[in-house]
Amino acid sequence: MGNKALKSKGRAGLLFLSVLAAGAAMAEEKDSSLTVLLSQDAFFGFYPSFNGLYELSEDRDFSFYGILWTKPAFGLAAPTGDDLWTEFGVGLNFHYMDDRLMVKPQLGVTNGALLSGGDLDENGNVRGSNFADGIVPSLTINYADDKYEAEWYSGYYAALRDRSDDAALDFLHVWANAGAKITSIMSLGVHWEWLDNTRNTYPGGTEDTVYNWIGGYTQFSLPNNGFARFSFGADTEDNAGDFYKLTVGYSF
């Protein structure tokens, strides 16, 4: 009976230590999230994207993101779905004002043939896609409280390879929006977005503004971390038609 008691106490001690170890592991777990987005607009077409955050400290996260550009014109000439432009990057997300303000600098790399097109064939078509087609330093700033929300994004898309050849492009992409939360799930606001071609080495190519959008948006945000936003308005660059953008997302 004494041996059985000792064995029982030993099992109980191991169980207690296991519970303590599991509790310590849970205490050390870091907050993390993955937000998946499906977007479509009047210029970029359809483009799924994602953004991940992993807590490094109370006021800082490691971030990573990707954009799966699907517009055929961003790839090579043949509309086969091959060589589609692909963007991936990492950065940090800083928390301020009790998590109401987030500042996220990131550095991305594009892959494909849009920025570093390289050689042109006799018909003026880009030949071959590139790993590390371009580099994208960016800054995203988000503010949200119980009544208001706002966002700023600026990113510079610079050709990383073949910059001196005859098919290289650089772009500056900026947007800003701000709104008020009308109800617990609905918000309304204004949206401005600008895309500028700052460098163009194509034969006869010129640098110019691609679009300059100004308008409004409405967003519905659900308690289960899902949301949908529709933006719309005018293109002040006299391009044919208006602008519109629809995004639906979910955070896990």
SULSUL-V869999 format. One line per field, one symbol per residue. phi: phi as a letter, one per 30 degrees, with the letter a starting at -180 (. if undefined). A space follows every 10 residues. Layout:
phi->???
//
This chain:
phi->.ddddddddd dddddddddd dddddddddc daabccbcba bdcdicadab bcbbdcadba bdbbbabcdc deddcddddc idhddbbbab abbccbhhid cbbbdbbcbc bkbddcdidc ddcicdcicb dheabbdbbb bbbabdcbba bbbbbcccec bhdcdcacbb bcbbbbbaab ddbdbbbbac bbbbbbdcab cdeidbdadd abcbabbbbc ccddicabbb calccddidd iccabbbbbb cc
//
